[in-house]
């Protein structure tokens, strides 16, 4: 994982992400979440999305694996933020939605299916799961961070083993200034009912 990087670069990461306009992504995701529903912000980073969702009246559970980012996210949002990994997170009750924006991409490919299965187990039947990955089909290590990149085929292969189906997927440029050329795969998945 890439926790050491975020521990050392927490302040600069916070500054580069906390105020990015994410409304286009929220507009795709939130129609699938019941009003006032419970959203888990998985790998919340700066807390940007948790704060926006809370301001819209959603119940939020946020967590991150970096102690420094947990502290910054708590300061930014005024919300409790748990310090834990994806595998350690357990919701006290089934939740409506998971928001994993640019976070699961740091999970090694060999562990990704297991991690996503664990998170999906926290969802109510028909709950929704947003995730985003840098667009590609390779694994990259850069500046102390690991990236598992996915394209549409890789996403299909990944969720073929999981109780999740694709509602929609689409590509976007990076929303941070100066990085628009970087491509992302966004996906909204639904937990299948048994």
N, C-alpha and C positions, 0 to 999 in steps of 0.2 A: 504494500500500500504506500501511500504518499504522505503519511501523517507528519514525518519529520520536515518535509518541505513546508507544509502549511504552518507548522509550529514556528519555523524560522522566518517565514515570509508572511505571517498573519496580517501585519499592518498594511503592507503593500497590496496584498490580495484583497483585503477589506476595502481599501480605497478604490481599487479598480473594479469592484463588483457591486458594492453596496447600493449604488445609485443608478445602476443600469435600468433603462426602461424595459420592463418585461411584459408590458400590457399585451402585445400581440400573442405571446404564449399563454398568458392567463385567459385570453378570450377563447382560445381553443380548448383549454382544460376545464375551466370552471363550469361551463354548462352541463358537464357530466356529474358535478358534485351537488348534492342536495343543499338547499339554503341552510346555513348554519351548521353544515356537516363538519365532521372531524377529519382534518387533513394532517398527515404526518409529513414533515419536511425532513427528508432523509439525506443527511450530509448537508446541513443547512448553510454552511459557510458563514457569510456575513450576517445572515438572518434576514436579508432583504425580502425574500418571498414570504417568510413567516409573518413579518410585519404587515406586508400588503394583504395577505389573506386574513389576518386578525382584524385589520381595519375594515374589511368587507364583511365581518361578522362570523367568520368561520372559527371553529375550535381548532387550536393548533397544538401539536406535539412536535417539537423540534429537537434534533440531535446532531452531533458532529463528533468525529474521533479526535479532533485537535483541541487540546485544552485552551490554547490561545484564541482560537476562533470561537469556541464556546463562550469565553469571556467577552469577546467583542460583540458577538451576536446578542448576548444578554443585555449588554449596554445599549446596543442599537435598537432593540425591540422592546425592552422592558418585560420580556416574556421569559419563563424558565426554559433553559436549553440543557438537555441531558448530554453528558459526556459518555459516549459509547460508540462502538462500531456497528455496522449494519447487522452483523450476526448476533450482537448482544441486545439489540433493541427488541423489546416486547411491549406491545400495546396492552393496557389494562383491560380493554374490551375491543371487539372488532370495530374497525374504522371504515370510514367511507372512501378515503382516497390517500394515495401516496404521491408525493411530489419529490422526485429524485432528479433534480436539475444539475447536470454536469457533475454528478457525484459518483454514480456507479461505474463510470468509465475508469476509475482508479482501481477497481477490483480486477485481479488477474483473471484472464479468460477461463482458466481451469476451475475457478471458484465462483464464477458469475452466476451460473445456473442455480447453485446451492443458495447463494445469497439472495437471489431474486425469489426463489421458492420460499425462503424464510420470511421475506417481507410480504409476499403475496398471502401467506398464511395469516397475516394480521388483518387482512381485508374482509369486510362483509361479502357475502355472495353478491355478485354484480358490482363490487367496488372497483374503482378505477386507479390506474397506476401510470403516472407520467414519468418517462425517463428520457434522457438525451445523452448522446454519445458523439464524439468527434467522428466525422464521416470517413469511413474506410473499412478495410478488412484485415488490418495488421495490428500488431502490438508495438508500442513505441515507448522508450524511456528517454526522458528529456529533463534536465535540470533537477534531478532527484525525484521526478514524478513518473509513475507508470500510467500509460493510457491504453485501454482496450478499445480500439476503434471498431465501429459496426456500420455496415451498410444494410440495405433492406433484406438481402439474403441472409446475412449473419444474424439479424434480428429474428427472422423466421426460424432459423435453425435453433437459436437460443430458446425461444418460447415454445418450440415444438415439444419440449420435455416438461413444460410447466402448465399449471391450470390457468393460463392466461391466453386471451385472444386479442388480436390487434383490432382496435376500433378505427384508428387512423394513424398514418405516419406521414411525415413531410420533412423536407430539408429547409434549413435556414442558414443565413450567414451569421457570424458571431455578432452579437448585439453590442459588444464593447467597441468604443471608437478606435479606428485604426486597424481593426481585426476582422472587418466585414468579409474579407476573402476566405476566412476559415469556414468550412462547411460543417454543419451539425445535422445529425439525424435525430428527429424528435418523434416520439411514439406515445400514443395513449392506448393502454391495454385495459381489458376488462377481465375481472376474475370470473371464471366459469362457475356456474352453479352445478352441483352434483345431483 
